[in-house]
Amino acid sequence: MVIRMFFFLIGFGLTIIGSIYIISYLNLMTIGYNFTEYVNFIIRRIECLYAPIGLFLIILTIFVSGGKGNELHI
């Protein structure tokens, strides 16, 4: 249970960090980038990939059972 909570918090932190970078890079649209160029830029930045990695960790820790039959699952 503690390991799942640890990975959940790591995933949450990665999601927050990646989302902050994605939102901060929205300033590129004010200097002339269109939406496709913005998305193309975002998918190539490693710090922006923290958001989907973190979401994957969160989903994994919520929906994958730990192997014990007595835990409460959503």
N, CA, C, O and CB atoms as a CASP TS submission, in Angstrom:
PFRMAT TS
TARGET T0000
AUTHOR 0000-0000-0000
METHOD Language model
MODEL 1
PARENT N/A
ATOM      1  N   MET     1       0.816  -1.187   0.000  1.00  0.00           N
ATOM      2  CA  MET     1       0.000   0.000   0.000  1.00  0.00           C
ATOM      3  C   MET     1       0.867   1.261   0.000  1.00  0.00           C
ATOM      4  O   MET     1       0.541   2.245  -0.664  1.00  0.00           O
ATOM      5  CB  MET     1      -0.932  -0.008   1.199  1.00  0.00           C
ATOM      6  N   VAL     2       1.970   1.225   0.746  1.00  0.00           N
ATOM      7  CA  VAL     2       2.858   2.382   0.802  1.00  0.00           C
ATOM      8  C   VAL     2       3.553   2.587  -0.539  1.00  0.00           C
ATOM      9  O   VAL     2       3.782   3.720  -0.961  1.00  0.00           O
ATOM     10  CB  VAL     2       3.898   2.213   1.921  1.00  0.00           C
ATOM     11  N   ILE     3       3.883   1.491  -1.201  1.00  0.00           N
ATOM     12  CA  ILE     3       4.542   1.595  -2.506  1.00  0.00           C
ATOM     13  C   ILE     3       3.591   2.213  -3.527  1.00  0.00           C
ATOM     14  O   ILE     3       3.998   3.047  -4.336  1.00  0.00           O
ATOM     15  CB  ILE     3       5.023   0.205  -2.990  1.00  0.00           C
ATOM     16  N   ARG     4       2.327   1.803  -3.488  1.00  0.00           N
ATOM     17  CA  ARG     4       1.342   2.369  -4.407  1.00  0.00           C
ATOM     18  C   ARG     4       1.149   3.857  -4.151  1.00  0.00           C
ATOM     19  O   ARG     4       1.013   4.638  -5.092  1.00  0.00           O
ATOM     20  CB  ARG     4       0.006   1.636  -4.278  1.00  0.00           C
ATOM     21  N   MET     5       1.137   4.253  -2.874  1.00  0.00           N
ATOM     22  CA  MET     5       0.998   5.670  -2.547  1.00  0.00           C
ATOM     23  C   MET     5       2.218   6.455  -3.022  1.00  0.00           C
ATOM     24  O   MET     5       2.089   7.580  -3.505  1.00  0.00           O
ATOM     25  CB  MET     5       0.801   5.857  -1.034  1.00  0.00           C
ATOM     26  N   PHE     6       3.400   5.860  -2.883  1.00  0.00           N
ATOM     27  CA  PHE     6       4.622   6.506  -3.346  1.00  0.00           C
ATOM     28  C   PHE     6       4.578   6.744  -4.853  1.00  0.00           C
ATOM     29  O   PHE     6       4.885   7.841  -5.322  1.00  0.00           O
ATOM     30  CB  PHE     6       5.842   5.660  -2.980  1.00  0.00           C
ATOM     31  N   PHE     7       4.195   5.708  -5.614  1.00  0.00           N
ATOM     32  CA  PHE     7       4.128   5.870  -7.069  1.00  0.00           C
ATOM     33  C   PHE     7       3.009   6.820  -7.482  1.00  0.00           C
ATOM     34  O   PHE     7       3.132   7.521  -8.486  1.00  0.00           O
ATOM     35  CB  PHE     7       3.930   4.516  -7.741  1.00  0.00           C
ATOM     36  N   PHE     8       1.925   6.848  -6.723  1.00  0.00           N
ATOM     37  CA  PHE     8       0.857   7.802  -7.002  1.00  0.00           C
ATOM     38  C   PHE     8       1.362   9.229  -6.826  1.00  0.00           C
ATOM     39  O   PHE     8       1.094  10.087  -7.667  1.00  0.00           O
ATOM     40  CB  PHE     8      -0.352   7.544  -6.086  1.00  0.00           C
ATOM     41  N   LEU     9       2.087   9.490  -5.745  1.00  0.00           N
ATOM     42  CA  LEU     9       2.609  10.838  -5.512  1.00  0.00           C
ATOM     43  C   LEU     9       3.680  11.215  -6.530  1.00  0.00           C
ATOM     44  O   LEU     9       3.752  12.371  -6.946  1.00  0.00           O
ATOM     45  CB  LEU     9       3.178  10.944  -4.104  1.00  0.00           C
ATOM     46  N   ILE    10       4.507  10.262  -6.936  1.00  0.00           N
ATOM     47  CA  ILE    10       5.492  10.529  -7.988  1.00  0.00           C
ATOM     48  C   ILE    10       4.774  10.873  -9.295  1.00  0.00           C
ATOM     49  O   ILE    10       5.155  11.820  -9.983  1.00  0.00           O
ATOM     50  CB  ILE    10       6.431   9.305  -8.188  1.00  0.00           C
ATOM     51  N   GLY    11       3.743  10.110  -9.633  1.00  0.00           N
ATOM     52  CA  GLY    11       2.969  10.395 -10.836  1.00  0.00           C
ATOM     53  C   GLY    11       2.285  11.744 -10.773  1.00  0.00           C
ATOM     54  O   GLY    11       2.237  12.471 -11.765  1.00  0.00           O
ATOM     55  N   PHE    12       1.753  12.083  -9.602  1.00  0.00           N
ATOM     56  CA  PHE    12       1.106  13.380  -9.430  1.00  0.00           C
ATOM     57  C   PHE    12       2.107  14.512  -9.627  1.00  0.00           C
ATOM     58  O   PHE    12       1.811  15.503 -10.295  1.00  0.00           O
ATOM     59  CB  PHE    12       0.459  13.479  -8.043  1.00  0.00           C
ATOM     60  N   GLY    13       3.288  14.360  -9.045  1.00  0.00           N
ATOM     61  CA  GLY    13       4.319  15.391  -9.198  1.00  0.00           C
ATOM     62  C   GLY    13       4.769  15.545 -10.642  1.00  0.00           C
ATOM     63  O   GLY    13       4.937  16.666 -11.122  1.00  0.00           O
ATOM     64  N   LEU    14       4.965  14.433 -11.336  1.00  0.00           N
ATOM     65  CA  LEU    14       5.366  14.501 -12.743  1.00  0.00           C
ATOM     66  C   LEU    14       4.283  15.152 -13.598  1.00  0.00           C
ATOM     67  O   LEU    14       4.586  15.915 -14.516  1.00  0.00           O
ATOM     68  CB  LEU    14       5.679  13.100 -13.276  1.00  0.00           C
ATOM     69  N   THR    15       3.024  14.851 -13.296  1.00  0.00           N
ATOM     70  CA  THR    15       1.927  15.459 -14.042  1.00  0.00           C
ATOM     71  C   THR    15       1.891  16.966 -13.832  1.00  0.00           C
ATOM     72  O   THR    15       1.676  17.717 -14.783  1.00  0.00           O
ATOM     73  CB  THR    15       0.594  14.840 -13.630  1.00  0.00           C
ATOM     74  N   ILE    16       2.097  17.411 -12.612  1.00  0.00           N
ATOM     75  CA  ILE    16       2.100  18.842 -12.322  1.00  0.00           C
ATOM     76  C   ILE    16       3.263  19.538 -13.027  1.00  0.00           C
ATOM     77  O   ILE    16       3.080  20.597 -13.626  1.00  0.00           O
ATOM     78  CB  ILE    16       2.180  19.081 -10.808  1.00  0.00           C
ATOM     79  N   ILE    17       4.444  18.954 -12.960  1.00  0.00           N
ATOM     80  CA  ILE    17       5.614  19.561 -13.605  1.00  0.00           C
ATOM     81  C   ILE    17       5.413  19.652 -15.115  1.00  0.00           C
ATOM     82  O   ILE    17       5.665  20.698 -15.713  1.00  0.00           O
ATOM     83  CB  ILE    17       6.886  18.752 -13.287  1.00  0.00           C
ATOM     84  N   GLY    18       4.961  18.564 -15.732  1.00  0.00           N
ATOM     85  CA  GLY    18       4.734  18.579 -17.175  1.00  0.00           C
ATOM     86  C   GLY    18       3.652  19.558 -17.581  1.00  0.00           C
ATOM     87  O   GLY    18       3.775  20.224 -18.609  1.00  0.00           O
ATOM     88  N   SER    19       2.592  19.655 -16.791  1.00  0.00           N
ATOM     89  CA  SER    19       1.502  20.582 -17.117  1.00  0.00           C
ATOM     90  C   SER    19       1.956  22.036 -17.002  1.00  0.00           C
ATOM     91  O   SER    19       1.540  22.879 -17.797  1.00  0.00           O
ATOM     92  CB  SER    19       0.299  20.337 -16.195  1.00  0.00           C
ATOM     93  N   ILE    20       2.799  22.331 -16.027  1.00  0.00           N
ATOM     94  CA  ILE    20       3.320  23.695 -15.889  1.00  0.00           C
ATOM     95  C   ILE    20       4.139  24.073 -17.111  1.00  0.00           C
ATOM     96  O   ILE    20       4.020  25.191 -17.613  1.00  0.00           O
ATOM     97  CB  ILE    20       4.174  23.829 -14.614  1.00  0.00           C
ATOM     98  N   TYR    21       4.967  23.160 -17.597  1.00  0.00           N
ATOM     99  CA  TYR    21       5.749  23.454 -18.796  1.00  0.00           C
ATOM    100  C   TYR    21       4.855  23.616 -20.022  1.00  0.00           C
ATOM    101  O   TYR    21       5.090  24.503 -20.842  1.00  0.00           O
ATOM    102  CB  TYR    21       6.774  22.349 -19.042  1.00  0.00           C
ATOM    103  N   ILE    22       3.841  22.777 -20.157  1.00  0.00           N
ATOM    104  CA  ILE    22       2.942  22.878 -21.308  1.00  0.00           C
ATOM    105  C   ILE    22       2.218  24.216 -21.290  1.00  0.00           C
ATOM    106  O   ILE    22       2.078  24.858 -22.330  1.00  0.00           O
ATOM    107  CB  ILE    22       1.924  21.717 -21.313  1.00  0.00           C
ATOM    108  N   ILE    23       1.761  24.638 -20.130  1.00  0.00           N
ATOM    109  CA  ILE    23       1.067  25.921 -20.031  1.00  0.00           C
ATOM    110  C   ILE    23       2.022  27.083 -20.263  1.00  0.00           C
ATOM    111  O   ILE    23       1.655  28.068 -20.903  1.00  0.00           O
ATOM    112  CB  ILE    23       0.398  26.061 -18.666  1.00  0.00           C
ATOM    113  N   SER    24       3.244  26.977 -19.750  1.00  0.00           N
ATOM    114  CA  SER    24       4.192  28.080 -19.944  1.00  0.00           C
ATOM    115  C   SER    24       4.618  28.210 -21.407  1.00  0.00           C
ATOM    116  O   SER    24       4.903  29.313 -21.873  1.00  0.00           O
ATOM    117  CB  SER    24       5.426  27.877 -19.062  1.00  0.00           C
ATOM    118  N   TYR    25       4.661  27.098 -22.128  1.00  0.00           N
ATOM    119  CA  TYR    25       5.011  27.170 -23.542  1.00  0.00           C
ATOM    120  C   TYR    25       3.865  27.693 -24.406  1.00  0.00           C
ATOM    121  O   TYR    25       4.036  27.866 -25.613  1.00  0.00           O
ATOM    122  CB  TYR    25       5.435  25.808 -24.033  1.00  0.00           C
ATOM    123  N   LEU    26       2.707  27.945 -23.812  1.00  0.00           N
ATOM    124  CA  LEU    26       1.626  28.587 -24.563  1.00  0.00           C
ATOM    125  C   LEU    26       2.002  29.999 -25.002  1.00  0.00           C
ATOM    126  O   LEU    26       1.384  30.546 -25.916  1.00  0.00           O
ATOM    127  CB  LEU    26       0.355  28.629 -23.721  1.00  0.00           C
ATOM    128  N   ASN    27       3.002  30.591 -24.364  1.00  0.00           N
ATOM    129  CA  ASN    27       3.477  31.914 -24.766  1.00  0.00           C
ATOM    130  C   ASN    27       4.059  31.907 -26.172  1.00  0.00           C
ATOM    131  O   ASN    27       4.175  32.964 -26.793  1.00  0.00           O
ATOM    132  CB  ASN    27       4.517  32.417 -23.784  1.00  0.00           C
ATOM    133  N   LEU    28       4.425  30.744 -26.684  1.00  0.00           N
ATOM    134  CA  LEU    28       4.937  30.670 -28.054  1.00  0.00           C
ATOM    135  C   LEU    28       3.869  31.065 -29.072  1.00  0.00           C
ATOM    136  O   LEU    28       4.192  31.543 -30.159  1.00  0.00           O
ATOM    137  CB  LEU    28       5.446  29.258 -28.353  1.00  0.00           C
ATOM    138  N   MET    29       2.616  30.867 -28.724  1.00  0.00           N
ATOM    139  CA  MET    29       1.546  31.208 -29.656  1.00  0.00           C
ATOM    140  C   MET    29       1.393  32.717 -29.794  1.00  0.00           C
ATOM    141  O   MET    29       0.850  33.187 -30.794  1.00  0.00           O
ATOM    142  CB  MET    29       0.230  30.589 -29.200  1.00  0.00           C
ATOM    143  N   THR    30       1.856  33.478 -28.821  1.00  0.00           N
ATOM    144  CA  THR    30       1.757  34.935 -28.913  1.00  0.00           C
ATOM    145  C   THR    30       2.825  35.520 -29.827  1.00  0.00           C
ATOM    146  O   THR    30       2.685  36.654 -30.285  1.00  0.00           O
ATOM    147  CB  THR    30       1.869  35.557 -27.531  1.00  0.00           C
ATOM    148  N   ILE    31       3.889  34.770 -30.104  1.00  0.00           N
ATOM    149  CA  ILE    31       4.937  35.297 -30.978  1.00  0.00           C
ATOM    150  C   ILE    31       4.840  34.767 -32.397  1.00  0.00           C
ATOM    151  O   ILE    31       5.759  34.953 -33.195  1.00  0.00           O
ATOM    152  CB  ILE    31       6.291  34.967 -30.414  1.00  0.00           C
ATOM    153  N   GLY    32       3.720  34.101 -32.723  1.00  0.00           N
ATOM    154  CA  GLY    32       3.509  33.736 -34.106  1.00  0.00           C
ATOM    155  C   GLY    32       3.391  32.261 -34.416  1.00  0.00           C
ATOM    156  O   GLY    32       3.123  31.908 -35.564  1.00  0.00           O
ATOM    157  N   TYR    33       3.575  31.396 -33.457  1.00  0.00           N
ATOM    158  CA  TYR    33       3.391  29.967 -33.711  1.00  0.00           C
ATOM    159  C   TYR    33       1.901  29.673 -33.876  1.00  0.00           C
ATOM    160  O   TYR    33       1.073  30.243 -33.166  1.00  0.00           O
ATOM    161  CB  TYR    33       3.997  29.111 -32.558  1.00  0.00           C
ATOM    162  N   ASN    34       1.561  28.791 -34.807  1.00  0.00           N
ATOM    163  CA  ASN    34       0.173  28.339 -34.861  1.00  0.00           C
ATOM    164  C   ASN    34       0.033  27.082 -34.004  1.00  0.00           C
ATOM    165  O   ASN    34       1.011  26.615 -33.422  1.00  0.00           O
ATOM    166  CB  ASN    34      -0.273  28.063 -36.334  1.00  0.00           C
ATOM    167  N   PHE    35      -1.179  26.536 -33.924  1.00  0.00           N
ATOM    168  CA  PHE    35      -1.424  25.439 -32.997  1.00  0.00           C
ATOM    169  C   PHE    35      -0.663  24.181 -33.380  1.00  0.00           C
ATOM    170  O   PHE    35      -0.163  23.480 -32.500  1.00  0.00           O
ATOM    171  CB  PHE    35      -2.899  25.139 -32.930  1.00  0.00           C
ATOM    172  N   THR    36      -0.562  23.876 -34.665  1.00  0.00           N
ATOM    173  CA  THR    36       0.161  22.660 -35.070  1.00  0.00           C
ATOM    174  C   THR    36       1.655  22.770 -34.769  1.00  0.00           C
ATOM    175  O   THR    36       2.275  21.789 -34.360  1.00  0.00           O
ATOM    176  CB  THR    36      -0.048  22.390 -36.568  1.00  0.00           C
ATOM    177  N   GLU    37       2.234  23.946 -34.966  1.00  0.00           N
ATOM    178  CA  GLU    37       3.641  24.142 -34.622  1.00  0.00           C
ATOM    179  C   GLU    37       3.852  24.043 -33.111  1.00  0.00           C
ATOM    180  O   GLU    37       4.868  23.524 -32.649  1.00  0.00           O
ATOM    181  CB  GLU    37       4.133  25.504 -35.139  1.00  0.00           C
ATOM    182  N   TYR    38       2.878  24.547 -32.347  1.00  0.00           N
ATOM    183  CA  TYR    38       2.951  24.461 -30.886  1.00  0.00           C
ATOM    184  C   TYR    38       2.931  23.003 -30.430  1.00  0.00           C
ATOM    185  O   TYR    38       3.753  22.600 -29.607  1.00  0.00           O
ATOM    186  CB  TYR    38       1.785  25.238 -30.238  1.00  0.00           C
ATOM    187  N   VAL    39       2.003  22.216 -30.957  1.00  0.00           N
ATOM    188  CA  VAL    39       1.914  20.805 -30.576  1.00  0.00           C
ATOM    189  C   VAL    39       3.170  20.061 -31.018  1.00  0.00           C
ATOM    190  O   VAL    39       3.671  19.204 -30.290  1.00  0.00           O
ATOM    191  CB  VAL    39       0.656  20.151 -31.191  1.00  0.00           C
ATOM    192  N   ASN    40       3.677  20.380 -32.197  1.00  0.00           N
ATOM    193  CA  ASN    40       4.906  19.761 -32.688  1.00  0.00           C
ATOM    194  C   ASN    40       6.083  20.082 -31.764  1.00  0.00           C
ATOM    195  O   ASN    40       6.937  19.228 -31.526  1.00  0.00           O
ATOM    196  CB  ASN    40       5.209  20.236 -34.122  1.00  0.00           C
ATOM    197  N   PHE    41       6.127  21.304 -31.247  1.00  0.00           N
ATOM    198  CA  PHE    41       7.181  21.696 -30.319  1.00  0.00           C
ATOM    199  C   PHE    41       7.029  20.972 -28.982  1.00  0.00           C
ATOM    200  O   PHE    41       8.014  20.516 -28.403  1.00  0.00           O
ATOM    201  CB  PHE    41       7.165  23.213 -30.105  1.00  0.00           C
ATOM    202  N   ILE    42       5.794  20.868 -28.498  1.00  0.00           N
ATOM    203  CA  ILE    42       5.528  20.266 -27.193  1.00  0.00           C
ATOM    204  C   ILE    42       5.893  18.781 -27.167  1.00  0.00           C
ATOM    205  O   ILE    42       6.467  18.306 -26.187  1.00  0.00           O
ATOM    206  CB  ILE    42       4.059  20.446 -26.825  1.00  0.00           C
ATOM    207  N   ILE    43       5.569  18.046 -28.225  1.00  0.00           N
ATOM    208  CA  ILE    43       5.827  16.607 -28.191  1.00  0.00           C
ATOM    209  C   ILE    43       7.317  16.281 -28.308  1.00  0.00           C
ATOM    210  O   ILE    43       7.714  15.139 -28.080  1.00  0.00           O
ATOM    211  CB  ILE    43       5.063  15.920 -29.310  1.00  0.00           C
ATOM    212  N   ARG    44       8.132  17.252 -28.655  1.00  0.00           N
ATOM    213  CA  ARG    44       9.571  17.018 -28.758  1.00  0.00           C
ATOM    214  C   ARG    44      10.347  17.432 -27.508  1.00  0.00           C
ATOM    215  O   ARG    44      11.546  17.171 -27.415  1.00  0.00           O
ATOM    216  CB  ARG    44      10.115  17.757 -29.946  1.00  0.00           C
ATOM    217  N   ARG    45       9.690  18.064 -26.562  1.00  0.00           N
ATOM    218  CA  ARG    45      10.351  18.490 -25.331  1.00  0.00           C
ATOM    219  C   ARG    45      10.186  17.418 -24.260  1.00  0.00           C
ATOM    220  O   ARG    45       9.071  16.967 -23.994  1.00  0.00           O
ATOM    221  CB  ARG    45       9.781  19.842 -24.839  1.00  0.00           C
ATOM    222  N   ILE    46      11.293  17.011 -23.647  1.00  0.00           N
ATOM    223  CA  ILE    46      11.251  15.933 -22.659  1.00  0.00           C
ATOM    224  C   ILE    46      10.521  16.371 -21.402  1.00  0.00           C
ATOM    225  O   ILE    46       9.847  15.552 -20.777  1.00  0.00           O
ATOM    226  CB  ILE    46      12.663  15.473 -22.309  1.00  0.00           C
ATOM    227  N   GLU    47      10.631  17.641 -21.009  1.00  0.00           N
ATOM    228  CA  GLU    47       9.960  18.075 -19.790  1.00  0.00           C
ATOM    229  C   GLU    47       8.449  18.142 -19.957  1.00  0.00           C
ATOM    230  O   GLU    47       7.715  18.112 -18.969  1.00  0.00           O
ATOM    231  CB  GLU    47      10.486  19.424 -19.363  1.00  0.00           C
ATOM    232  N   CYS    48       7.981  18.230 -21.185  1.00  0.00           N
ATOM    233  CA  CYS    48       6.536  18.206 -21.423  1.00  0.00           C
ATOM    234  C   CYS    48       5.999  16.777 -21.457  1.00  0.00           C
ATOM    235  O   CYS    48       4.798  16.562 -21.299  1.00  0.00           O
ATOM    236  CB  CYS    48       6.202  18.920 -22.737  1.00  0.00           C
ATOM    237  N   LEU    49       6.872  15.815 -21.659  1.00  0.00           N
ATOM    238  CA  LEU    49       6.444  14.420 -21.644  1.00  0.00           C
ATOM    239  C   LEU    49       6.262  13.883 -20.233  1.00  0.00           C
ATOM    240  O   LEU    49       5.780  12.764 -20.052  1.00  0.00           O
ATOM    241  CB  LEU    49       7.441  13.568 -22.386  1.00  0.00           C
ATOM    242  N   TYR    50       6.646  14.671 -19.226  1.00  0.00           N
ATOM    243  CA  TYR    50       6.405  14.257 -17.849  1.00  0.00           C
ATOM    244  C   TYR    50       4.913  14.155 -17.552  1.00  0.00           C
ATOM    245  O   TYR    50       4.505  13.322 -16.742  1.00  0.00           O
ATOM    246  CB  TYR    50       7.065  15.231 -16.882  1.00  0.00           C
ATOM    247  N   ALA    51       4.097  14.982 -18.188  1.00  0.00           N
ATOM    248  CA  ALA    51       2.649  14.971 -17.924  1.00  0.00           C
ATOM    249  C   ALA    51       2.008  13.634 -18.309  1.00  0.00           C
ATOM    250  O   ALA    51       1.323  13.052 -17.468  1.00  0.00           O
ATOM    251  CB  ALA    51       1.965  16.112 -18.692  1.00  0.00           C
ATOM    252  N   PRO    52       2.191  13.109 -19.534  1.00  0.00           N
ATOM    253  CA  PRO    52       1.576  11.808 -19.828  1.00  0.00           C
ATOM    254  C   PRO    52       2.198  10.651 -19.045  1.00  0.00           C
ATOM    255  O   PRO    52       1.510   9.682 -18.723  1.00  0.00           O
ATOM    256  CB  PRO    52       1.681  11.521 -21.305  1.00  0.00           C
ATOM    257  N   ILE    53       3.488  10.745 -18.739  1.00  0.00           N
ATOM    258  CA  ILE    53       4.122   9.700 -17.940  1.00  0.00           C
ATOM    259  C   ILE    53       3.520   9.685 -16.536  1.00  0.00           C
ATOM    260  O   ILE    53       3.243   8.621 -15.982  1.00  0.00           O
ATOM    261  CB  ILE    53       5.656   9.913 -17.873  1.00  0.00           C
ATOM    262  N   GLY    54       3.320  10.869 -15.969  1.00  0.00           N
ATOM    263  CA  GLY    54       2.714  10.963 -14.653  1.00  0.00           C
ATOM    264  C   GLY    54       1.277  10.477 -14.645  1.00  0.00           C
ATOM    265  O   GLY    54       0.859   9.795 -13.709  1.00  0.00           O
ATOM    266  N   LEU    55       0.513  10.819 -15.677  1.00  0.00           N
ATOM    267  CA  LEU    55      -0.860  10.322 -15.763  1.00  0.00           C
ATOM    268  C   LEU    55      -0.891   8.806 -15.870  1.00  0.00           C
ATOM    269  O   LEU    55      -1.751   8.155 -15.277  1.00  0.00           O
ATOM    270  CB  LEU    55      -1.578  10.944 -16.958  1.00  0.00           C
ATOM    271  N   PHE    56       0.036   8.247 -16.618  1.00  0.00           N
ATOM    272  CA  PHE    56       0.124   6.798 -16.734  1.00  0.00           C
ATOM    273  C   PHE    56       0.411   6.157 -15.376  1.00  0.00           C
ATOM    274  O   PHE    56      -0.190   5.139 -15.032  1.00  0.00           O
ATOM    275  CB  PHE    56       1.210   6.412 -17.742  1.00  0.00           C
ATOM    276  N   LEU    57       1.324   6.746 -14.605  1.00  0.00           N
ATOM    277  CA  LEU    57       1.628   6.218 -13.274  1.00  0.00           C
ATOM    278  C   LEU    57       0.424   6.308 -12.348  1.00  0.00           C
ATOM    279  O   LEU    57       0.161   5.380 -11.583  1.00  0.00           O
ATOM    280  CB  LEU    57       2.808   6.967 -12.664  1.00  0.00           C
ATOM    281  N   ILE    58      -0.306   7.410 -12.407  1.00  0.00           N
ATOM    282  CA  ILE    58      -1.488   7.568 -11.565  1.00  0.00           C
ATOM    283  C   ILE    58      -2.535   6.520 -11.916  1.00  0.00           C
ATOM    284  O   ILE    58      -3.085   5.869 -11.028  1.00  0.00           O
ATOM    285  CB  ILE    58      -2.075   8.980 -11.716  1.00  0.00           C
ATOM    286  N   ILE    59      -2.810   6.356 -13.190  1.00  0.00           N
ATOM    287  CA  ILE    59      -3.805   5.373 -13.622  1.00  0.00           C
ATOM    288  C   ILE    59      -3.354   3.966 -13.257  1.00  0.00           C
ATOM    289  O   ILE    59      -4.161   3.139 -12.835  1.00  0.00           O
ATOM    290  CB  ILE    59      -4.052   5.477 -15.139  1.00  0.00           C
ATOM    291  N   LEU    60      -2.066   3.698 -13.421  1.00  0.00           N
ATOM    292  CA  LEU    60      -1.542   2.381 -13.086  1.00  0.00           C
ATOM    293  C   LEU    60      -1.688   2.075 -11.599  1.00  0.00           C
ATOM    294  O   LEU    60      -2.074   0.965 -11.230  1.00  0.00           O
ATOM    295  CB  LEU    60      -0.085   2.282 -13.494  1.00  0.00           C
ATOM    296  N   THR    61      -1.385   3.040 -10.750  1.00  0.00           N
ATOM    297  CA  THR    61      -1.470   2.784  -9.316  1.00  0.00           C
ATOM    298  C   THR    61      -2.912   2.687  -8.825  1.00  0.00           C
ATOM    299  O   THR    61      -3.170   2.027  -7.819  1.00  0.00           O
ATOM    300  CB  THR    61      -0.746   3.872  -8.558  1.00  0.00           C
ATOM    301  N   ILE    62      -3.843   3.321  -9.502  1.00  0.00           N
ATOM    302  CA  ILE    62      -5.229   3.251  -9.063  1.00  0.00           C
ATOM    303  C   ILE    62      -5.881   1.943  -9.493  1.00  0.00           C
ATOM    304  O   ILE    62      -6.587   1.316  -8.703  1.00  0.00           O
ATOM    305  CB  ILE    62      -6.016   4.433  -9.612  1.00  0.00           C
ATOM    306  N   PHE    63      -5.655   1.528 -10.725  1.00  0.00           N
ATOM    307  CA  PHE    63      -6.428   0.426 -11.276  1.00  0.00           C
ATOM    308  C   PHE    63      -5.749  -0.942 -11.263  1.00  0.00           C
ATOM    309  O   PHE    63      -6.418  -1.945 -11.510  1.00  0.00           O
ATOM    310  CB  PHE    63      -6.788   0.752 -12.648  1.00  0.00           C
ATOM    311  N   VAL    64      -4.465  -1.021 -10.989  1.00  0.00           N
ATOM    312  CA  VAL    64      -3.789  -2.312 -10.951  1.00  0.00           C
ATOM    313  C   VAL    64      -3.742  -2.785  -9.508  1.00  0.00           C
ATOM    314  O   VAL    64      -3.310  -2.057  -8.615  1.00  0.00           O
ATOM    315  CB  VAL    64      -2.355  -2.223 -11.557  1.00  0.00           C
ATOM    316  N   SER    65      -4.190  -4.007  -9.294  1.00  0.00           N
ATOM    317  CA  SER    65      -4.227  -4.527  -7.927  1.00  0.00           C
ATOM    318  C   SER    65      -2.829  -4.938  -7.474  1.00  0.00           C
ATOM    319  O   SER    65      -1.959  -5.245  -8.289  1.00  0.00           O
ATOM    320  CB  SER    65      -5.193  -5.724  -7.828  1.00  0.00           C
ATOM    321  N   GLY    66      -2.637  -4.936  -6.181  1.00  0.00           N
ATOM    322  CA  GLY    66      -1.341  -5.277  -5.613  1.00  0.00           C
ATOM    323  C   GLY    66      -1.145  -6.755  -5.392  1.00  0.00           C
ATOM    324  O   GLY    66      -0.080  -7.162  -4.929  1.00  0.00           O
ATOM    325  N   GLY    67      -2.137  -7.581  -5.707  1.00  0.00           N
ATOM    326  CA  GLY    67      -2.008  -9.005  -5.537  1.00  0.00           C
ATOM    327  C   GLY    67      -2.668  -9.530  -4.280  1.00  0.00           C
ATOM    328  O   GLY    67      -2.826 -10.742  -4.130  1.00  0.00           O
ATOM    329  N   LYS    68      -3.054  -8.653  -3.379  1.00  0.00           N
ATOM    330  CA  LYS    68      -3.734  -9.075  -2.163  1.00  0.00           C
ATOM    331  C   LYS    68      -5.238  -8.976  -2.376  1.00  0.00           C
ATOM    332  O   LYS    68      -5.714  -8.057  -3.042  1.00  0.00           O
ATOM    333  CB  LYS    68      -3.289  -8.219  -0.949  1.00  0.00           C
ATOM    334  N   GLY    69      -5.966  -9.895  -1.828  1.00  0.00           N
ATOM    335  CA  GLY    69      -7.401  -9.924  -2.025  1.00  0.00           C
ATOM    336  C   GLY    69      -8.190  -9.077  -1.050  1.00  0.00           C
ATOM    337  O   GLY    69      -9.398  -8.921  -1.227  1.00  0.00           O
ATOM    338  N   ASN    70      -7.549  -8.516  -0.011  1.00  0.00           N
ATOM    339  CA  ASN    70      -8.294  -7.793   0.999  1.00  0.00           C
ATOM    340  C   ASN    70      -8.207  -6.277   0.879  1.00  0.00           C
ATOM    341  O   ASN    70      -8.663  -5.566   1.775  1.00  0.00           O
ATOM    342  CB  ASN    70      -7.820  -8.201   2.333  1.00  0.00           C
ATOM    343  N   GLU    71      -7.632  -5.765  -0.208  1.00  0.00           N
ATOM    344  CA  GLU    71      -7.547  -4.327  -0.375  1.00  0.00           C
ATOM    345  C   GLU    71      -8.793  -3.782  -1.049  1.00  0.00           C
ATOM    346  O   GLU    71      -9.442  -4.471  -1.837  1.00  0.00           O
ATOM    347  CB  GLU    71      -6.313  -3.959  -1.178  1.00  0.00           C
ATOM    348  N   LEU    72      -9.113  -2.552  -0.734  1.00  0.00           N
ATOM    349  CA  LEU    72     -10.253  -1.886  -1.349  1.00  0.00           C
ATOM    350  C   LEU    72      -9.802  -1.266  -2.666  1.00  0.00           C
ATOM    351  O   LEU    72      -8.827  -0.514  -2.696  1.00  0.00           O
ATOM    352  CB  LEU    72     -10.856  -0.806  -0.401  1.00  0.00           C
ATOM    353  N   HIS    73     -10.505  -1.578  -3.753  1.00  0.00           N
ATOM    354  CA  HIS    73     -10.177  -1.047  -5.067  1.00  0.00           C
ATOM    355  C   HIS    73     -11.339  -0.239  -5.597  1.00  0.00           C
ATOM    356  O   HIS    73     -12.500  -0.527  -5.304  1.00  0.00           O
ATOM    357  CB  HIS    73      -9.818  -2.174  -6.040  1.00  0.00           C
ATOM    358  N   ILE    74     -11.023   0.757  -6.365  1.00  0.00           N
ATOM    359  CA  ILE    74     -12.063   1.580  -6.991  1.00  0.00           C
ATOM    360  C   ILE    74     -12.541   0.913  -8.257  1.00  0.00           C
ATOM    361  O   ILE    74     -13.418   1.442  -8.940  1.00  0.00           O
ATOM    362  CB  ILE    74     -11.545   3.000  -7.296  1.00  0.00           C
TER
END
